[in-house]
Amino acid sequence: MITDCQTDRVFISSELSACYAQVAAGLREALGPKLKTIYGAKDVWVRDYMPIQIDTGQFVQFRFHPNYLKGRPKERTTDGAALVALTGGQGHNASCRCCNLVIDGGNVVRWSDAVIMTDKIYRENGSIPRQLLRRRLQSVLRLNRLIVIPREPYDLFGHADGMVRFADDRTVLVNHPVNEDRLGRELRPHYVKVARVIRQHGFTPIEFPYQPREERNADGIPSAKGVYINFLQTADMIVFPTFGWPDADGRAQRVLRQTFPRYRIIPLDCNDLAVDGGLLNCVTWNVKGPLR
């Protein structure tokens, strides 16, 4: 499977500039000609509904039918693969396999032959026995290791990309709540469990700063402020979210520089984006090589 650290092209929805102009501008400045635009999507959260890259020129399109959008069909992009044909002449990839399993792209944290997902996959594919579901996912994604972690309590979306990220073939960054309020104290035992699962699969967890907030927007969506782990990673850079908190922002940047010493580490203010429950990995779809 293609990993984030191999990718050299990044796509965003055409809606991002309209809805979050500062974030779109920051990504354009950081990425230059590597940044492309997807036209025809209904929202900015391209990670969730675009296909998963298995190899150069090979993709898998899962069914995007999340529980948090049930009853809201006008807000759901049903076929991300079809949007590739509208991306400024990039072409539609002929090697895109369709799979009827319900999987959000934000719940696929990948590294070569391993993927981390939350146990949300069991709920949204409840008619399939768990062992059979695991075998199907391992076959479709060509995995040796499928690591299923418990979803975070209170999280509406249940995505792994707000909880963990691979650092390399031996280590995984895992959220470590640093705030001393009620939410921070409640979430620490959860991430001890997540780290235990990571160890059971042969990886070493690294504590990564996490400063969750008890905030919701007008639609009841929990804020993503403080979720530093939801960064964009390509072959040579990491663009990570900041929130105007000097101590916390600086702590996240230091860990990233220590963990990824050969990368350009670029901060990008994401307060406006975070209000609506997502961050930089959520609004980007990165791939390796041309789409055809």
Protein Blocks (a to p, Z undefined) as FASTA:
>chain_A
ZZfklpcbdcddfklmmmmmmlmmmmmmmnmmmpccdehiabfklmlmmccdfbghiacd
dddddfklgoilmlpcfblmlmmmmngonopafbbccdfbdcdfklmccehjaccddfkl
mmmmmmbcfklmmmmmmmmnopabdcdddddehianlpaklmbccfblmbccddddfbfc
fklmmmmmmmmmmmmmmmmnopacddddddddddddfkopacfehilmlccddfkbccdd
dehiaklmmmmmmmmmmmmmmbccddddfklmmmnopafklmpccdedjfZZ
